[in-house]
Amino acid sequence: MEVASASQWPTLGALRTPSMLPVLASGLVTELAYAFGGPFHFLLPDAFTANLVAMQDALSDALVDGFIYYAKKANKAAVFVERAATGGAGIDVASAAELREALGHGVRGEHLMVTGPAKDPHLLRLAVTHSATIAVDALDELDQVISLALTGRVRPARVLLRVLPDSQPHSRFGMSKDELTTALKRCLEAGDVIRMEGFSFHLSGYALQPRADLAARLIDLCLTARLQGLEASRISIGGGLPISYTDADSWHTFLATQRPAHYHANKAFTTGDFYPYHSPVAGSDALAALLAARPENTDSTLADLIRDAGIELLLEPGRALLDQAGATVFRIQGVKDRDGYQLLTVDGTSLSLSEQWFNSEYLPDPLLIPQNQNPAATGVFPASVGAATCLESDMLTWRKIAFPHPPRVGDLLLYPNTAGYQMDSNESPFHDLPLPPKVVIEHTDRTRPRWRLDRHFT
Ligand SMILES: Cc1ncc(COP(=O)(O)O)c(C=O)c1O
């Protein structure tokens, strides 16, 4: 394979943080690949804890009373639930299994937020029993909660009313203005069976201003509901804090230069379908910026409005808490020459890289970790990455990655920053391939990081 010129191939180098560097330096990745003999995910819970603390600090710096629920759907591992529990956070769950996992890994019932549409009656019963907060999505769901609280021994049932956003009128989540009016009436009629704690939303997309605007509307709704005699003291603004996988320059250069010739089979992606891999403000900085934003029709910041109204701000971040908290490793088991590039086959599937299933591509460059003792040539060696399945479309990376060495059979490919949704939301044991195990790597500050298997139950 001929050496190509570097500038010919758009690259997207991933940001690396203090939790990842010692793992890469320790040689542990190679050892784990040998131990598991197949693809595996590794998790860096110290990064999760650092993200959580930074968000809690953003709330307290803005003098805002707030509480963070980690959106568990973003990763199935137990370790993040354990870290949320010990870090003073709750969990956002959307199924009975997630609720069980959260309780089983140390989260108290009252620190659970139950989200999702038309919830399973079993989930609602568990939620009421354990005093979880339920983000009620429809009127019939509210009726079910009221009757569960009436018949069960535990009351009141704690609810937020989920609002259908004006800016996303086609969302299948939330209640319209008329439905909210009826819901408030039913909450009042239910008396002490229900504790109407406030309102919630979750917006698609990552823009901050629409979140600030809708949060202000929820505060107004709380004030009106209070006049009717309801508690209405909390608002949940859902998730959607953006994160940066790469720096601004790399991202904008990538978008400007990438074209179908850079992908296997001339695959064309719509750039608008790519996740925004760089965001000018991300994670806890995005939360701080949101609190400092001025919602429409007011001169006050969102933080001021929250404080003045005596509201507790609830958040349900998933991806942003998992930023830099894990990676996924595959072994190359085949290398084919194609016209001007190579086609690699790894020992796993793109089901372990979920972005590939949304008409899109997981773009951060995978890192090539050579395993062969003989030094490999250096230069630019473009290659796309396919899966070990019979599906033509099962590609981990359609893009021809500009590797710095020729990839060889037995070398490892490390996909960075996969903990948020990428690694496990779509996994299935297709072809009877086992699901990649999850390895928790802790104490990255020691000379030798330590590892163990995650304690996920199911
Ligand atoms: C209700 C709700 N809360 C929180 C989240 C988490 O969003 P993110 O991972 O973007 O922070 C989602 C994601 O779909 C959601 O639907």
The ligand as an SDF file (V2000), in Angstrom:
LIG
                    3D

 16 16  0  0  0  0  0  0  0  0999 V2000
  -36.3030   12.9250   29.1960 C   0  0  0  0  0  0  0  0  0  0  0  0
  -34.8420   12.8840   28.8760 C   0  0  0  0  0  0  0  0  0  0  0  0
  -33.9730   13.3320   29.8040 N   0  0  0  0  0  0  0  0  0  0  0  0
  -32.6480   13.2910   29.5710 C   0  0  0  0  0  0  0  0  0  0  0  0
  -32.1250   12.8100   28.3840 C   0  0  0  0  0  0  0  0  0  0  0  0
  -30.6160   12.7770   28.2200 C   0  0  0  0  0  0  0  0  0  0  0  0
  -30.1580   13.6000   27.1940 O   0  0  0  0  0  0  0  0  0  0  0  0
  -28.5940   13.8300   26.9750 P   0  0  0  0  0  0  0  0  0  0  0  0
  -27.9170   12.5160   27.0290 O   0  0  0  0  0  0  0  0  0  0  0  0
  -28.5080   14.4970   25.6370 O   0  0  0  0  0  0  0  0  0  0  0  0
  -28.1220   14.7360   28.0680 O   0  0  0  0  0  0  0  0  0  0  0  0
  -32.9950   12.3500   27.3830 C   0  0  0  0  0  0  0  0  0  0  0  0
  -32.4650   11.8370   26.1140 C   0  0  0  0  0  0  0  0  0  0  0  0
  -33.1530   11.4150   25.2190 O   0  0  0  0  0  0  0  0  0  0  0  0
  -34.3990   12.3870   27.6380 C   0  0  0  0  0  0  0  0  0  0  0  0
  -35.2800   11.9570   26.7240 O   0  0  0  0  0  0  0  0  0  0  0  0
  1  2  1  0
  2  3  1  0
  2 15  2  0
  3  4  2  0
  4  5  1  0
  5  6  1  0
  5 12  2  0
  6  7  1  0
  7  8  1  0
  8  9  2  0
  8 10  1  0
  8 11  1  0
 12 13  1  0
 12 15  1  0
 13 14  2  0
 15 16  1  0
M  END
$$$$
